[in-house]
Amino acid sequence: MNTQILLALILSGTIGAIAGYLGSLMLSKRMALMGGALGHLTLPGVALALLYDFDVSVGATLFLAFGVLLIWLLEQKTRLHLEALTAVVFSASLATAFLFLPKDEIDIALLGDVSQITSMTVLVTVIISIALFFTVKKIYSSMVLSSISSDLAQTSGVNLKLNNALYLVCIAVTVALGVRIVGGLMTAALLAIPACTAKNISSNLSQYTIVSTIAGGLACVLGVIAYAISDVPAGPLIIIASALLFLVSVFKQQKS
């Protein structure tokens, strides 16, 4: 196994694991598809990164930070839900991206690319993912409670505005990391499918989060291995691997 594939395995497995963990919370809040909308929101940043030859995750993060801030501000000024506001912002971003996205690099923007990864990129990704894990863990139970009853959550002393802001930031950063491996089109699947897999075979919340995390990481590792063997882009293979794990969970659920 060459160094590039090893780095891709570590990077993808780490991103997949944190995406699976966060995805379990998003599915509980019925926001599993929000990752797809934010994935589209990254495309202007990815386009600029490809155009000016800098890291796509940096470009994605910059535009996501702007987008999330805009969505959060609009939420304070309107009565619209996060999903509706996200749809408005991401539609405008998607249209903007295609105005200057280099035609010969559209595949990288849409499907991801794990062929150019450095050890520093992996190190930074692992550190960010660990920070994301502990942030999500800190707000997980209160976010689940607020999805059941916001009044009950407030009575329990939960700061809903702060938690929603942290939640959005965690989603945005995870999506920005995920764009590198699966592109801007498939980030929703990166977040949602492992959680659906875990939902099928878990009997309690703790098991659900653990299985979702493992399923996310495993799908990414399997996808990169398939990429190394076939030279097909890793992004689609990661999502196919995740879908196959979901089908296994459906079969296991029916047998039990």
C-alpha positions in Angstrom: 0.0 0.0 0.0 1.5 3.3 -1.0 1.7 6.4 1.2 -1.0 8.3 -0.8 -3.6 5.6 -0.3 -2.7 5.2 3.4 -3.2 9.0 3.9 -6.5 8.8 1.9 -7.7 6.0 4.2 -6.9 7.9 7.4 -8.4 11.1 6.1 -11.6 9.5 4.7 -12.1 7.2 7.7 -11.8 10.1 10.1 -14.2 12.3 8.1 -16.7 9.4 7.6 -16.7 8.7 11.4 -17.4 12.2 12.4 -20.0 12.6 9.6 -21.7 9.4 10.9 -21.8 10.7 14.5 -23.1 14.1 13.6 -25.5 12.5 11.1 -27.1 10.5 13.9 -28.1 13.8 15.6 -29.3 15.3 12.3 -31.5 12.2 11.6 -33.0 12.5 15.1 -33.9 16.1 14.4 -35.2 15.2 10.9 -32.5 17.4 9.3 -30.6 14.6 7.5 -30.8 16.3 4.1 -29.5 19.6 5.3 -26.0 18.4 4.7 -26.8 18.2 1.0 -27.9 21.8 0.9 -24.8 23.0 2.7 -22.7 20.8 0.3 -24.1 22.9 -2.5 -23.3 26.0 -0.5 -19.6 25.0 -0.6 -19.4 25.0 -4.4 -18.5 28.7 -4.9 -15.6 28.2 -2.4 -14.5 25.0 -4.1 -14.6 26.7 -7.4 -12.4 29.5 -6.2 -10.0 27.0 -4.6 -9.7 25.1 -7.9 -9.4 28.4 -9.9 -6.6 29.8 -7.7 -5.0 26.5 -6.6 -5.5 26.4 -2.9 -7.0 23.8 -0.6 -10.7 23.0 -1.4 -11.6 22.5 2.2 -10.4 26.1 3.0 -12.5 27.5 0.2 -15.5 25.4 1.3 -15.1 26.5 4.9 -14.9 30.2 4.0 -18.2 30.1 2.0 -19.9 27.9 4.5 -19.0 30.3 7.3 -20.5 33.1 5.4 -23.5 31.0 4.5 -24.1 29.7 8.0 -23.8 33.2 9.4 -26.3 34.5 6.9 -28.7 31.7 7.6 -28.4 32.2 11.4 -29.0 36.0 11.0 -32.0 35.4 8.8 -33.4 33.0 11.4 -33.3 35.8 13.9 -35.1 38.2 11.6 -37.7 35.9 10.1 -40.1 33.2 11.2 -38.8 30.7 8.7 -37.3 27.3 9.7 -33.6 26.6 9.2 -34.3 24.2 6.4 -36.2 26.8 4.4 -33.6 29.5 4.9 -30.8 27.0 4.0 -32.7 26.2 0.7 -32.8 29.9 -0.2 -29.1 30.5 0.5 -27.8 27.3 -1.1 -29.8 27.8 -4.3 -28.2 31.2 -4.8 -24.7 29.8 -4.0 -25.1 26.9 -6.5 -26.1 29.2 -9.3 -23.1 31.5 -8.5 -20.6 28.6 -8.4 -21.4 27.6 -12.0 -20.6 31.1 -13.2 -16.9 30.6 -12.6 -16.3 26.9 -11.9 -13.5 25.7 -14.2 -15.0 23.3 -16.7 -12.1 20.9 -16.7 -12.4 20.5 -12.9 -16.1 20.1 -12.5 -15.7 16.4 -11.6 -13.5 17.3 -8.6 -15.9 19.8 -7.3 -18.9 17.6 -7.7 -17.4 14.1 -6.9 -14.4 14.9 -4.7 -10.7 13.9 -5.0 -8.5 11.9 -2.6 -5.5 11.7 -5.0 -3.7 14.8 -3.7 -3.5 14.6 0.1 -0.6 15.6 2.3 0.3 14.4 5.8 -0.4 18.0 7.1 -3.9 17.9 5.6 -4.5 14.6 7.4 -3.2 15.9 10.7 -5.3 19.1 10.6 -8.4 17.0 9.6 -7.9 14.6 12.5 -7.5 17.5 15.0 -10.6 19.3 13.6 -12.6 16.0 13.7 -11.7 15.4 17.3 -12.8 18.9 18.2 -16.1 18.4 16.3 -16.7 15.1 18.2 -16.4 16.7 21.6 -18.5 19.7 20.6 -21.3 17.5 19.2 -21.1 15.3 22.3 -21.5 18.3 24.6 -24.7 19.5 22.9 -26.1 16.1 21.7 -28.5 15.3 24.6 -29.8 18.9 24.8 -30.4 19.0 21.0 -32.4 15.8 21.2 -34.4 17.2 24.1 -35.1 20.4 22.2 -36.3 18.4 19.2 -38.9 16.7 21.5 -39.9 19.9 23.2 -38.2 23.3 23.0 -40.2 24.5 26.1 -38.9 21.6 28.1 -35.4 22.2 26.9 -35.6 25.9 28.0 -37.0 24.9 31.3 -34.1 22.6 31.8 -31.7 25.5 31.3 -30.7 24.8 27.7 -29.5 27.8 25.7 -31.3 27.0 22.4 -29.8 29.9 20.4 -26.2 29.0 21.4 -26.8 25.3 20.8 -28.3 25.9 17.4 -25.4 28.1 16.4 -22.9 25.4 17.6 -24.9 22.8 15.8 -24.9 24.7 12.5 -21.1 25.3 12.8 -20.5 21.6 13.4 -22.6 20.7 10.3 -20.8 23.3 8.2 -17.3 22.2 9.2 -18.1 18.5 8.7 -19.6 19.3 5.3 -16.5 21.4 4.4 -14.3 18.4 5.3 -16.6 15.9 3.5 -16.5 17.9 0.2 -12.8 16.8 -0.2 -13.7 13.1 -0.3 -17.2 13.0 -1.9 -17.6 16.4 -3.6 -20.4 19.0 -3.2 -23.2 16.7 -4.6 -23.1 13.8 -2.1 -22.5 15.3 1.3 -26.1 14.6 2.4 -25.5 10.9 1.9 -22.2 11.0 3.8 -24.2 12.3 6.8 -27.5 10.5 6.4 -26.9 6.9 5.3 -24.7 5.8 8.3 -27.4 7.1 10.7 -30.1 5.3 8.8 -28.0 2.1 8.9 -27.6 2.5 12.7 -31.3 3.2 13.2 -32.1 -0.2 11.7 -30.0 -2.3 14.0 -29.7 -0.2 17.2 -31.8 -0.7 20.3 -30.8 2.4 22.3 -29.4 5.9 21.8 -25.8 5.0 22.8 -25.7 2.0 20.4 -27.2 4.2 17.7 -24.5 6.8 17.9 -21.7 4.2 18.1 -23.0 2.2 15.1 -23.6 5.3 13.0 -20.0 6.5 13.7 -18.5 3.1 12.8 -20.7 2.8 9.7 -19.6 6.2 8.5 -15.9 5.5 8.9 -16.1 2.0 7.5 -18.0 3.1 4.3 -15.2 5.7 3.6 -12.5 3.1 4.2 -14.2 0.6 1.9 -14.7 3.3 -0.7 -11.1 4.3 -0.8 -9.9 0.7 -1.0 -12.2 0.2 -4.0 -10.8 3.4 -5.5 -7.3 2.1 -5.1 -8.2 -1.1 -6.9 -10.4 0.3 -9.6 -9.2 3.9 -10.1 -12.9 5.0 -10.1 -13.4 8.3 -8.2 -13.6 7.6 -4.5 -16.6 9.8 -3.8 -19.2 7.6 -5.6 -17.6 4.5 -4.3 -17.8 5.7 -0.7 -21.5 6.4 -1.0 -22.1 3.1 -2.7 -20.3 1.3 0.1 -22.5 3.2 2.6 -25.6 2.2 0.8 -24.5 -1.4 0.8 -24.0 -1.3 4.5 -27.5 0.1 4.8 -28.9 -2.8 2.8 -27.1 -5.2 5.1 -28.7 -3.5 8.1 -32.2 -3.8 6.4 -31.6 -7.5 5.9 -30.4 -8.0 9.5 -33.4 -6.0 10.8 -35.8 -8.3 8.9 -34.1 -11.5 10.3 -34.2 -10.3 13.9 
